[in-house]
Amino acid sequence: MTLADRNLPVAPAARLEPKRCALMVVDMQNDFCAPGGYIDKTMGKDVSAAAVIVPTINELVAQARKARVPVVWLRADYSHDRIPDSMAVKLAARGIQAECCKPGTWGFEWYGVEPAAGEPVVTKHSYSGFIGTDMQDVLGALKRQTIVFTGVQTQVCVESTLRDAHAFGHYCVAVQDAVGSHTPALHEATLNNVRFLFGDVCPASDVLAAWRTEP
């Protein structure tokens, strides 16, 4: 068998057809995105990129719903008793006592976005949305092969989840103006790496055009 025999959707536009796609919103939570949250207060990073992408994410979510593209919401619970040792040891070495995105706290709540009733919400305890979660079952039930990624941080949870999605055989699309990072250079490095090996990178306008429905 050759690659030509596999009937692959080689054109990027084909991979963005609504019938193939699910939209994923990654970690748009106060602790990652808001002034006074964990990334700002504890890690000392610039969270301004998160506010910039909120309108674009909401526009994509609204269009996805109109086009019957499922929206999957990924959120973090990094309570100290839930994260793996590999994450915990880094915090311990830095002397960090604060917990990130602990359920029941303001930091765990959504930032600027919100799931609709019935939309799947997957909670993760590590950087990848596929590790220790039911993400594969969720996507399997939806029968969608292309995952369109939005959210934060581009080079951490977005990239970790995207890489695992790619390994599981999903077509991956990073929406360049709907993912954000506290470190612009790392944001760009991830987008370059996705372009090279792991999927497609495009502006939100391309996705919105592909999902446009008749009035």
Secondary structure, DSSP 8 states (H G I E B T S, - for coil): --GGGG----SHHHHT-GGGEEEEEE--BHHHHSTTSIIIIIT----HHHHHHHHHHHHHHHHHHHTT--EEEEEE-B-TTTS-HHHHHHHHHHT----BS-TTSGGGSBSS----TT--EEEESSS-TTTTSSHHHHHHHHT--EEEEEEE-IIIIIHHHHHHHHHTT-EEEEEEEEEE-SSHHHHHHHHHHIIIII-EEE-HHHHHHHT----
